[in-house]
Amino acid sequence: QVQLVESGGGLVQAGGSLRLSCAASGPSFSSTVMGWFRQAPGKEREFVASISWTGASTYYGDSVKGRFTISRDNAKNTLYLQMNSLKPEDTSVYYCAADLDGRPGFTTTTSSEYDYWGQGTQVTVSS
């Protein structure tokens, strides 16, 4: 069983930055592919970023590439998402997720492949 708890969301002006954190419980965090997704009202859930077991491999959605950075600290069982140059269209609820079947060295971009999800944290970017 894995529990995921996001934090760090809030209200920020366009051009600003936020860092989201996702605290994970369970002994297998260091062998779990992790990801961030977001969902705005009335829209489908969107892939944001994914990171491999060690953090050596990352992959980003086109809309955040070059602005967001995903990272992890396996010693602290924590996943991060550094968000820079935020835009109003980044306004969403952000979710972290764990793919227990993800292979070492790989990332996962499809939401249906993730096994556990956090409750989400709201990010609002004002213009």
C-alpha positions in Angstrom: 0.0 0.0 0.0 1.3 3.4 -1.0 0.0 6.7 0.3 0.8 10.0 -1.5 0.3 13.5 0.0 0.9 16.6 -2.1 1.7 20.0 -0.8 3.0 23.4 -2.0 0.2 24.5 -4.1 -1.2 28.1 -3.9 -1.9 31.3 -5.7 0.9 32.9 -7.7 1.2 35.6 -10.3 2.0 34.8 -13.9 5.8 34.5 -14.3 6.2 33.3 -10.8 7.4 30.0 -9.4 6.1 27.3 -7.1 7.6 24.0 -5.9 5.2 21.1 -5.2 6.2 18.2 -3.0 4.7 14.7 -2.8 5.5 12.7 0.4 5.2 9.0 -0.2 4.7 6.2 2.4 5.8 2.6 1.9 9.2 0.9 1.5 9.3 0.7 -2.3 9.6 4.4 -3.2 13.1 4.1 -4.6 12.0 1.4 -7.0 8.8 3.2 -8.2 8.3 5.3 -11.3 6.7 8.5 -10.2 4.7 11.1 -12.1 2.8 14.4 -12.0 -0.5 15.0 -13.7 -2.9 17.9 -13.6 -6.6 18.4 -14.3 -8.4 21.7 -14.8 -12.2 22.0 -14.4 -14.0 20.6 -17.5 -10.8 19.2 -18.9 -9.2 15.8 -19.1 -6.3 14.8 -16.9 -3.0 15.9 -18.5 0.4 14.3 -18.2 3.0 16.8 -16.7 6.2 14.9 -16.0 7.6 11.5 -15.0 10.8 10.3 -13.4 12.6 7.0 -13.3 13.6 5.1 -10.1 16.9 6.9 -9.6 15.9 10.2 -11.2 18.3 9.7 -14.1 15.5 9.7 -16.7 12.8 12.3 -16.9 10.1 13.1 -19.4 7.8 16.1 -19.8 4.6 17.1 -21.4 5.0 19.5 -24.3 3.1 22.3 -22.5 5.6 22.4 -19.5 8.9 21.4 -21.2 11.6 23.9 -20.4 9.6 25.5 -17.5 9.0 22.6 -15.0 11.5 20.2 -13.5 10.7 16.9 -11.8 13.0 15.5 -9.2 13.1 13.0 -6.3 14.9 12.4 -3.1 14.7 8.7 -2.4 16.2 9.1 1.1 13.3 11.3 2.0 10.6 9.4 0.0 9.7 12.6 -1.6 8.9 13.7 -5.2 9.1 17.3 -6.3 7.9 19.5 -9.1 9.6 22.9 -9.6 7.4 25.1 -11.7 8.9 28.3 -13.2 7.6 30.9 -15.6 4.0 30.0 -14.6 1.2 30.9 -16.9 -2.5 31.3 -16.2 -3.1 28.1 -18.3 -1.1 26.2 -15.7 -4.0 26.6 -13.3 -5.1 23.1 -12.3 -5.2 20.6 -9.5 -1.9 18.8 -9.5 -1.6 15.1 -8.6 1.4 12.9 -8.0 1.1 9.3 -8.9 3.1 6.0 -8.4 3.6 3.3 -11.0 4.7 0.2 -9.1 5.2 -1.8 -12.3 7.5 0.8 -13.9 10.8 -0.7 -15.1 14.2 0.7 -14.0 15.4 3.5 -16.3 12.0 4.2 -17.7 9.3 6.7 -17.2 5.5 6.4 -17.6 3.3 8.9 -19.4 -0.1 7.2 -19.4 -2.3 7.8 -16.4 -4.0 4.4 -16.5 -0.6 2.7 -15.8 -0.3 4.5 -12.4 -1.5 2.5 -9.4 -1.7 5.1 -6.6 -2.7 8.8 -6.6 -2.5 11.6 -4.1 -5.5 13.8 -3.3 -4.2 16.7 -5.3 -3.1 20.3 -4.6 -4.5 23.4 -6.2 -2.3 25.7 -8.2 -3.8 29.0 -9.4 -1.9 31.4 -11.6 -3.3 34.9 -11.9 -2.7 37.1 -15.0 
